[in-house]
Amino acid sequence: MKIPLRVHKQFDELMVSATAIVKAPHVRRPLPLEFLVDTGSPWIALAPRDVKKTNIPISVLKKPTKYVTILFAGAKFWRYLLENASVYLVDELGKMVKIDLPMVSVLWPTKGKPEEFDSIPSVLGCDFITIGEFHLHFDPSNATAFLEKPEKQ
Amino acid sequence: MPEEETLLKNLKDYEKNAEWFSANYLEIAKKYEGKTVAVKDQRIVAIKSTLDETLKKFELEEEDISSIYIATIPEKAIAFIL
């Protein structure tokens, strides 16, 4: 099973993105979001812009016991936990794929106005790739990328 | 429509809008640097100064934003190394 990823350019920078919906308690508006595929991130994390779009009430979310604050895109963020989440994507045949995760990280700036961070994307990190048992393929020369889950014997 | 079918339709419609945005990124970014742009049915339907203003607009109009691609264009001088 393959999940196509979108290879695109933001000005001159090449990026690989996935479209996914996150459903979990406290996600009031589960809608499609754009995630930058980021193997430098240990977690799948929702950036402030997508916290606003999905109308997640930050105040009710738990804080983790480890890595309460993180540095991301040159700024410092509080990290909250969206527990018992499901992530939905579309495979190459147009069928829906659902990956259950114990948690999704939610980021909120420790200072500054949240709108200052509206250009920063959410990220699809290593926990998602690991738990989903995906292989990540990226061929920048041909502008192709996909997540692949080998069929179990 | 069952919930899963709705999610699937939203994902596919959103992806078409995202692809259209990517294909036209340079032109859009040149015109609307620093603005928030909303794309529905492969055309721009809103240009606002902030994401909050954009979300407020759709809320006031009771517009379903499930398949609308909304992006804030960064200033050209800013690059993100995540």
Interface residues (C-beta under 8 A of the other chain):
Chain A: R6 H8 K9 Q10 F11 E13 S17 T19 A20 I21 R29 P30 L31 P32 E34 L36 D38 G40 S41 R49 K52 K53 F72 A73 G74 Y88 L89 V90 G94 K95 M96 E115 D118 S119 I120 P121 V123
Chain B: E4 L7 L8 N10 L11 K12 Y14 E15 A18 E19 S22 Y25 L26 A29 T36 T50 L51 D52 L55 I65 S66 S67 Y69 I70 A71 T72 I73 P74 K76 I78 A79 F80 I81 L82
